[in-house]
Amino acid sequence: MKDYSIDDMIILAQENKGQDNFGYRSEFIQMLRSAKNLETQLTTAKDLSSNVQIIN
């Protein structure tokens, strides 16, 4: 499982969603998309913070 990315999990969940009477499967996919968005934001924040120089 550690070779799976969030994108891989989203694709797998979408391909196997099937009947979703209560919307739980769609909600799970939305949670994965939110996790991907947070991961992207964290990566961007880390990249930006590594470029910040402290001026005395």
ChimeraX commands (.cxc) that place a marker at each C-alpha (Angstrom):
marker #1 position 0.00,0.00,0.00 radius 0.5
marker #1 position 2.84,2.47,0.55 radius 0.5
marker #1 position 3.38,2.63,-3.23 radius 0.5
marker #1 position -0.18,3.92,-3.67 radius 0.5
marker #1 position -0.66,7.65,-4.04 radius 0.5
marker #1 position -3.80,9.51,-3.11 radius 0.5
marker #1 position -4.52,9.81,-6.84 radius 0.5
marker #1 position -4.31,6.01,-7.14 radius 0.5
marker #1 position -6.76,5.61,-4.26 radius 0.5
marker #1 position -9.19,8.10,-5.83 radius 0.5
marker #1 position -9.12,6.23,-9.14 radius 0.5
marker #1 position -9.57,2.88,-7.41 radius 0.5
marker #1 position -12.49,4.18,-5.34 radius 0.5
marker #1 position -14.18,5.76,-8.37 radius 0.5
marker #1 position -13.81,2.62,-10.48 radius 0.5
marker #1 position -15.32,0.48,-7.73 radius 0.5
marker #1 position -17.97,2.83,-6.33 radius 0.5
marker #1 position -20.90,0.79,-7.59 radius 0.5
marker #1 position -24.32,1.50,-6.13 radius 0.5
marker #1 position -24.06,4.19,-3.48 radius 0.5
marker #1 position -27.52,4.44,-1.94 radius 0.5
marker #1 position -26.44,6.46,1.08 radius 0.5
marker #1 position -23.60,8.46,-0.50 radius 0.5
marker #1 position -20.90,7.01,1.75 radius 0.5
marker #1 position -18.69,5.98,-1.15 radius 0.5
marker #1 position -18.98,9.40,-2.79 radius 0.5
marker #1 position -18.18,11.01,0.54 radius 0.5
marker #1 position -15.08,8.81,0.87 radius 0.5
marker #1 position -13.90,9.93,-2.58 radius 0.5
marker #1 position -14.49,13.56,-1.58 radius 0.5
marker #1 position -12.45,13.00,1.59 radius 0.5
marker #1 position -9.61,11.62,-0.52 radius 0.5
marker #1 position -9.76,14.71,-2.74 radius 0.5
marker #1 position -9.63,16.91,0.36 radius 0.5
marker #1 position -6.60,14.99,1.62 radius 0.5
marker #1 position -4.91,15.49,-1.76 radius 0.5
marker #1 position -5.65,19.22,-1.59 radius 0.5
marker #1 position -4.20,19.45,1.93 radius 0.5
marker #1 position -1.12,17.49,0.84 radius 0.5
marker #1 position -0.59,19.95,-2.03 radius 0.5
marker #1 position -1.01,22.94,0.28 radius 0.5
marker #1 position 1.46,21.49,2.78 radius 0.5
marker #1 position 4.04,20.86,0.05 radius 0.5
marker #1 position 3.60,24.42,-1.23 radius 0.5
marker #1 position 3.96,25.86,2.28 radius 0.5
marker #1 position 7.14,23.84,2.87 radius 0.5
marker #1 position 8.58,25.02,-0.45 radius 0.5
marker #1 position 7.77,28.63,0.37 radius 0.5
marker #1 position 9.17,28.43,3.89 radius 0.5
marker #1 position 12.44,26.98,2.62 radius 0.5
marker #1 position 12.86,30.09,0.45 radius 0.5
marker #1 position 12.30,32.56,3.30 radius 0.5
marker #1 position 15.38,34.29,4.64 radius 0.5
marker #1 position 15.47,35.82,8.07 radius 0.5
marker #1 position 16.84,39.39,8.05 radius 0.5
marker #1 position 18.29,40.74,11.29 radius 0.5
marker link #1:1,2 radius 0.2
marker link #1:2,3 radius 0.2
marker link #1:3,4 radius 0.2
marker link #1:4,5 radius 0.2
marker link #1:5,6 radius 0.2
marker link #1:6,7 radius 0.2
marker link #1:7,8 radius 0.2
marker link #1:8,9 radius 0.2
marker link #1:9,10 radius 0.2
marker link #1:10,11 radius 0.2
marker link #1:11,12 radius 0.2
marker link #1:12,13 radius 0.2
marker link #1:13,14 radius 0.2
marker link #1:14,15 radius 0.2
marker link #1:15,16 radius 0.2
marker link #1:16,17 radius 0.2
marker link #1:17,18 radius 0.2
marker link #1:18,19 radius 0.2
marker link #1:19,20 radius 0.2
marker link #1:20,21 radius 0.2
marker link #1:21,22 radius 0.2
marker link #1:22,23 radius 0.2
marker link #1:23,24 radius 0.2
marker link #1:24,25 radius 0.2
marker link #1:25,26 radius 0.2
marker link #1:26,27 radius 0.2
marker link #1:27,28 radius 0.2
marker link #1:28,29 radius 0.2
marker link #1:29,30 radius 0.2
marker link #1:30,31 radius 0.2
marker link #1:31,32 radius 0.2
marker link #1:32,33 radius 0.2
marker link #1:33,34 radius 0.2
marker link #1:34,35 radius 0.2
marker link #1:35,36 radius 0.2
marker link #1:36,37 radius 0.2
marker link #1:37,38 radius 0.2
marker link #1:38,39 radius 0.2
marker link #1:39,40 radius 0.2
marker link #1:40,41 radius 0.2
marker link #1:41,42 radius 0.2
marker link #1:42,43 radius 0.2
marker link #1:43,44 radius 0.2
marker link #1:44,45 radius 0.2
marker link #1:45,46 radius 0.2
marker link #1:46,47 radius 0.2
marker link #1:47,48 radius 0.2
marker link #1:48,49 radius 0.2
marker link #1:49,50 radius 0.2
marker link #1:50,51 radius 0.2
marker link #1:51,52 radius 0.2
marker link #1:52,53 radius 0.2
marker link #1:53,54 radius 0.2
marker link #1:54,55 radius 0.2
marker link #1:55,56 radius 0.2
view
